[in-house]
Amino acid sequence: MLSTNAIRNIVGIIGNVLSFALFLSPVPTFVKIWKRKAVEDFSPIPYLATFLNCMLWVFYGLPVVHPNSILIVTINGIGFVLEAIYLTIFFIYAPNRSRLKVLKILAVELVFMGSVVAGVIAGEHTYKKRTFIVGIFCVIFGSCMYASPLSVMRLVIRTKSVKYMPFFLSLTAFLNGVCWTVYAFLKFDIFVVIPNGLGALLGAMQLLLYFCYYRSTPQEETKGELQLPVSASMAPSAGHKEPKNGVSVQR
């Protein structure tokens, strides 16, 4: 019979695969940017947010903070690299004003991350305290990012169309949230449970909305391209182009 640690590792590996699929979901968008050599009205904010979130979770999973969390480090390390690639592509094809905005936000994120690392390593000398401090930051940023689909869900209800909420992306997001929640419960980790439990709940709500409004959506609209997330603060308003859907990932 498998031990709890063995089961947890298996669940974590499955979670890595699901998270990797979510991290790859923006690829069609960046292929389009690369082919058109223009970012048009595409926003880099979700990618910048995910970039910071991945850095926090990588730090959380390091042995100096929270030992025996290598699977958290691996997937968020991959996410960190992919987000860096996405941001590089955006930077290459963005106008100067957008480039400057990206550089400013990146600078703030790096200073913030450096301060967290230095403060935790130098100021706290036990795993428990380090885990608590970094975990709080991870929960805050992770929960905010998992709440990002709320704007798309509101759009689905308003338009009675699932055009901007692809089924398989929503399903993968739901399974990803469930998988990492189970992983966290097997060796209880409240800081992983909270954001991923929220992600599972929101993923389930997306699936419910999909089944409610699928029939009222023109069939040609259900084949839209996949996009990375829009944040809750970027919900569309009158006179603004409606955003595409996507999902943020964090462990």
N, C-alpha and C positions, 0 to 999 in steps of 0.2 A: 504493500500500500504506500502511495506517495506521501511524503511528509508535507507539512504546511509550506515550508520554504520551497520545496520542489514545485508544488502547485502554484505558488506565488510567482515563481520564475517563469513558468509556462504562460500564466496569464499576462505577465509583464512583456514577454516576447510577442504574444498576440497583440498587446497594446502598442508595441513598437511598430508592428506591421500596419495597424490601422492608422496610427498617428502619421506614419510615413506617407500613407496614401493621402491623408488630408494635407500634409505639407506640400505634396506634389500637385494638389488641385489647381493652383494658380498658373501652372505651366502653359496652358493654352493662351492665357491672357498675355504672358510675356513673349510667347512666340509671335503673337499678333503685334505687340509693340516692336519687336525686333524686325518683323517684316515691313511694317509701316514706317519704322524709324521715327516714331512719334508716340508720346504718351497720351495725347489728346486731353480729355478731362479726367483721366485716371488719377486716383489719389494714392499717395504713398503711405498715408497715416496708418492704415491697418498693418502694413508690413513693418513699419517702424515700431509699432506697439508689440507685434509678435517677436521682433528681434530682441527687445528688452525683456520680454517675458521668458524667452528661451535662455537668455543669459542668467536670469534669476534662478530658473529651475536647474540649470547646469551647476551653478554654485551650490544650490540646496543639496544636490545629490552627491557632491564631492565628499570624500572620506573625512575631510577636516570639519565638515558641518554635520552631515547626516550619513554615517557609514552604511554600507550594504544597500546602496541605492544606485547601482551601476546602470540599471535599465532606464532610470530617469535621466541619467547623464547622457547615455547613448542617443536616445531619441531627440532630446532637446539640443544635443550637440549637432545632430544632423539638421534639425530645424534651424539652428543658428546659422549654419553654413548656407542652407537654401535661402533663408531670408536675406543674407548678405549678398547672394547672387542676384536675387530679385531686385534689391535696392541698387546694386551696381548697374543693372540693365536700365532701371528707371533713371538713374543719374546720367547715364550716357545719352539718353534720348530726350531728357527733360529740358525745358527752357531754363535759362540762367536763374530766373526768380525761384523756380521750383527746386533747382539744385541747391541754392542758398538755404532754402527752407529745410531741406533734408539734412544738410550739413549742420545747421543750428540744432535741430532736434537730436541728431546723432551725438553731437558734442554734449548736450545736456544728459542724454542717456548714459554715455560713457563716464561722465563725471559722477553721475548718480551711482552707477554700478561700482565704480572705483571706490567711492566713499563707503558704500555698503560693505564691500570686501575688506577694505582697510579697517573699518570700524569694528566689524564682527571678529576678524582674526586677531586684531590687537586688543580689543576691549573685552572680549569674552573668551573664556578658556575652558569651557565645558561643552560637550556636544549638545546637551539639553538646551542651554541658553542660545547657542548658535542656531540650532534647529528652530527654536521658537522665533527668533528675530527674523531670520531669512524666510521662514515659513509664513509669517504674517505678511511680508511683502508679496510672496508668491500667491497667497490667497486673495489679497486685494487686487493685484493685477490680473491674476488668472480668472477670478470671478467677473471682473469687468469685461474681459475679453470673451468669456463664455456668454455674457449677456448681449454681445454684439448682434446675434441673429434677431433680437427683439424688433429692430427696425424693419427687417425683411418680413418678419411674421406679421407685423402691422400692415405692411404693404400688401401682403397676400390677402389679408382680411378686407382691406379697403378696395382692392381691385378684383377680388374673387378670382384670382389667377395665381397659379404656382410657377409662372414663367421664371421668376427670379429665385426659385427655391428647388433646385434639382433633387429628385428623389434619392438617388444613390449617394449624393453628398450628405443629405440629411440623415440617411440610414447609417452611413459610415460614422458620422459625428455622434449619433446615438450610441452605436456599438462601442465606439472609442471611449465615451464617457462611462458607460457601464463597465467596460473592461478595466479601466484604471480605478474605478470606484471599488470593484471587487479586489483588485490588487492591493489597494490601501487598507481594506478591511481585514485581509488575511494576516497582515501584521500591522495593526491599527496605526494609521497615520492621518490624523485629522486634517493636516495641511494639504494632503492629496485628496482626501475624501470630499472636502467642501467644494472646491472648484469643479471637480470631475462629476460629483453628484449633481451639481447644478447643470453641468453640460449634458448629462444623461437626461435630466428632466426636460431641458429645453429641446433636446433632440427628439424626445418623445412627443413634445408639443408640436414640433415641426412636422413630424410624420402624421400626426392627427390632422393638422391643417391641410397637409397634402391630400389626404384621402377625402377631406371635406370639400376641397375646391378643385380637385383634378378634373372632374367632369365639366366644370364651368370654364375650363381653360382651353382655348383653341389648340388643337393638337400640334400645330406648327410652332407654338410658343413653348412647348414642353421640352424643346431640344436646344435650349439656350446654352451658351458656353459657361463654364465654371469660372467663378471669380473668387478672389480672396475676400475676407469679411469686410463689411462696413461696420463701423462702431455705432453704438446706440445714439451717439451725439450727431451722427451723420444721416439721420433719418430724412428721407426726401420730403420736401415741402412744395407747395404750389410754385410752379415756374422753374423747378429744378429737375434735371434728368434723374430718373429713378435708377438706383444702384443695383448692381448684380449681387447675387448672394455668394456667401462663402462661409467658411468656418475657421475659427482660430483654434489652435491646439496648444495645450499646455499640460504639463504633468505636475 
